[in-house]
């Protein structure tokens, strides 16, 4: 497979997954807070909305269907 087709397939798959779950939530490590000898680790929550999944899906389809231009 060509690189363009592989990237398009990955974008389409990712877009379908995001739409199927109505958005994806994930966490990343945040700051570590030390107070009076107590160490507290925080996390940051992030949300990828379904509209982003629709845009990723559409861009994968466009990438798959558009033919390269010869200059």
Secondary structure as UniProt FT lines:
FT   HELIX           3..20
FT   TURN            21..22
FT   STRAND          24..35
FT   TURN            36..37
FT   STRAND          38..48
FT   HELIX           50..65
//
